[in-house]
Amino acid sequence: MTDLWSDLLACLELEGPAPTPGGGPGSASLAGRNQRLTYHRLFGGQLLAQFVRAATAVCPDKSVKSLHALFPRAGGSDEPVRYEVERHHEGRAFATVTITARQEPGVIATASVSLHAHEDGAELQTVPGVPPVPGGEHEVKLDLLPWETRSTGGLDAAAAGPPEYELWMRTPAVAPELAPALAAYATDLTLIGTALRPLDGVSQNDAGKAFTSAVTSHSLWFHRPFRTDDWLLLRQHSPILAHARCFGRGDLLTGDGSLVASYAQEALLRLKDA
């Protein structure tokens, strides 16, 4: 766990010339190293996390409000990712940037990002409350998440179930400014598995055998500041699977029920017997 955790943190430290904050439109070029995983394709969560870090590097006095990413081709782990950040506008309250992630074959991902400086205002939310954090007997192991995860459900069973999944997570102690990037990383992992739950005889363990999949787009909205080294609940639902695509969405809530982020994802999902 320590090695994978340290490796992920190192990936969040982008390299390159320090962009000038403020000052209107402009561009910057940054580079991010890749996780040292056992397969050659880049995990989309790494790209999402690095998109967040690239945007905040260009606009350091603001935080990411929303991020909308497209993945036109798979990235390779044998080459660092180059992030070309174009700042279209930056005012006192809001900023807008686009980011292009490149490797030698071409563009592997793009993101449109909106950022917002902190403002006080009225607060109101209407979401169901959260259950208590499950006990340690409900610990689950997810290979790409190097931190505590617990769930009373599962995505590995072949028996059909509702297209819903709740996962609790808590990272080791970490600087709060890394929370949005770490949360973005985590949201990319289990939505396809959630979409598969209603299919009898198929689970996420059947990737490459019963189905092939690839994330094509992913969006996040950050509502409030939060920490990842306190318990967070990823509450997910997949309302549709059709035309070799699946769609899922989720909320990220704190242990006391505060809604801090929301996310949505579309993915290619081809079933071998379809």
N, C-alpha and C positions, 0 to 999 in steps of 0.2 A: 504494500500500500504506500509506504513512504516513497519508494522510487517512482512509482507512477504519479503520485501527488507532486513531487518535486519536479518531475518532467513536465507536467502540465503547467505548473507555475512558471517554469522557464519559457514555455511557449507563449505566455502572456506578456513577456517583455520584448516588445518589438524594437528592432534596430533601424537606425537611419537618421538623417539630418533632422534636428528638432524644428518642427514647423513653427512659424511665428503666430502666436495667439492673436485673435481679433484681426483687425485690419482688412476685413472684407474678403472678397473672393481670392482664392489662391490654391495651390496644390502642394502635396508632399508625397514623398515616396518612402515607404517603410518596408521592412522585411521581417518575416516571422519564421522561426524554425518549426519543425514538425515533431509531433509525438513519436516516440520510439515504440511502435506497436509491432505486432507479429504479422501484419498484412500490409500490402503495398498501397492500398487506396486510403486517401485521407479521410478521417472521420469528419463529417459535416459540422459537428459540435465544435471542433477546433477552429474551423473557419468562422463560425458565428462568434465565438469568443474573441478571436483576433479582430474581427470587424468592429466589435464594441471597443476594443482597446485602441484601434487605429483612429476611430472617430473621436474618442476622448483625448487622444494625443494631439489632434489638430485643434480641438476646442476644449482646453483643459479647465475652463471655468464653468463648463456646463456638463450635464449628464445626459445620457442617451434616453430619449423619450420613446422613440419607435425605430425599428429596424426591419427592413423588408429585403430578403435575400433570395437570389435565384442561383441555381447550380446547373449551368449548361453542360459541364463535362466533369468527370471524376478527376480529382487531383492525385498526384503521386507523392509518396513519402520520401523519395530520393532527392528532392530538390526543394529548397526553401521557397516560401510563397512571397511574392512581391505585391505589396498593397499600394495602389495608386489612389490617393485621396484627393478629391476635387471639392474644394469648399465653394459653394454657390452663393451663400449668404451667411453673414453672422451679424446679429444685432445684439442689443443688451439682453434680450430675453431668449431669443431662439436662434438656432443655426441649422443649416441644411447642407449635407455633404453626400456625395456619391463615392463609392469605393469599388475599385476593380481589383480582383485577386488574380494574379497571373503566374503561370509557370511557362517553361519553354514551349510546350505545345500550343499555348494560347490562354484565353480567359477561362478560369475554372469556376469563378463565382463573382457575382456583383451584389452590391447592397446600396439601398437608399436609406439614409439615416437622418433622423431629426433629433436635435438636442435642445434642451431647455435649461435655463438657469433657475435655481430654486426660487419659488414664490410661495408665500403663505396664502391660504384661501380656505373656503368652506370645504368640509369633507363629509361625504355620504357614500355608503356602499350598500348594495342589496345582493348578497350572495349567501348561500346556506352556510351555517357554522361548520367548524371543523371538529372531527372526533379527537379524542385523546391520542397522543403519540403511542403507537403500539409498543409493547414490551420487547425486550431483547430477543425473546423466542421467535419474533417475527422478522428477524434480520434476513435480508436477501442479498445476494451477491450479483452485482452487475459489473462485468469485466472492465468497462470503460469509466466507471465512476469510482475514483479512489477515495471514498469517504463512506460514512455510515449511511445505510439505506435500509428502510423497513417497510413492509407492506403486509396487509392481511389478505391480499389477493395475489394473483400471479399471472404471468404471461407465457409460462412454459407448458401449461396443461393443454392437451389435445382436445379435451371436451369443450363443447361450445358454451359460451357465456355472453353476458351483455358487453357491448363495446365500451367499457369503462375501466379505468384503472387509477388507483391512488397510491402514490409513492412518497414516503417521508424521507428526507435527506438532511444531513448535517455534515459540513466539511470540518476539517481541523481548523484551529484558529488561523485567521487570515485577515489581511488589511481590508477594511470595508469597501475601499474603492475598487476591489476586484470582484465584488459580489455580482454586478450585472453580467460580467463576462463569464463567471463560473455558472451562473444560472442559465445563461444562453447555451452554454456547453451542455448542461444537463437536459434541457428541453428537447434536444434532438434525438434522444436515444430510444424512447419507448412508445412513440405515437403509432408507428407501423404495427408493433405488437398489439396495441390496443385495438386497432382496426381489424386485426385478424381474429380477435376473440370469438365473434359469432360463428366462425367457420368450424364445423365439427371435423376433427381429425387433423387440423393444421394449427401450428403454433409458431412463434418467432424462431424456435429451434430448427424449423424446416427451411430456413433461408438457403437458397441455392439448390434445394431438392424439390420441395412442393411449390415454391414460388421464387421469383426474383423481384428485387425492389431497389429503388434509389430515390432519395429525396430530391424533389425538383424545386420546391420553394418553401421558405420558412419565414414567419413574421413574429416579432415580439413587440410588446408594449410594456414599458416600465411605468408604474403608477406612483410608487412611493419608495423612499430609501429603505434598504433592508440589509441584513447580514446573512451570510450563508453558514456561519459557524453557530447559528441558532437553528432549531428545527424548522424546516419548511416543508409544506405539502404541495406536491404536484398532483393536481386533480384533473384527469383527462377524460375526454369523450370523443368517439369517432362516429359522426352521424351518417356517413355515407361511404360506400365502396362501389365504384362503377367505372366502366370503360377503361379497365386496367389502371385505375388510379384510386387512391384512398385519401381521405381528408380527416384530420383530427385537430382538436383544439384543447387548450388547457388553461388552468389558472394556477398561479403560484401564491400560496397563502402562508402566513406566519402561524406559529403555534397558538396565538390568541385570536386567529381568524381574520387578520388584516390582509386584504387583497393587495399584493405588491407588484404583480406582473401578470400578463396574459400572453398566450402564444397560439399559433396555428401553423399547420404544416400540410402540404400536399406532396404525395409521393407516387411514383410509378409502382404498381403492384400487379405483376403478371402471375397468375396461377397456372401451373403446368397442365392441369386437366381442364382448363377453361376452353 
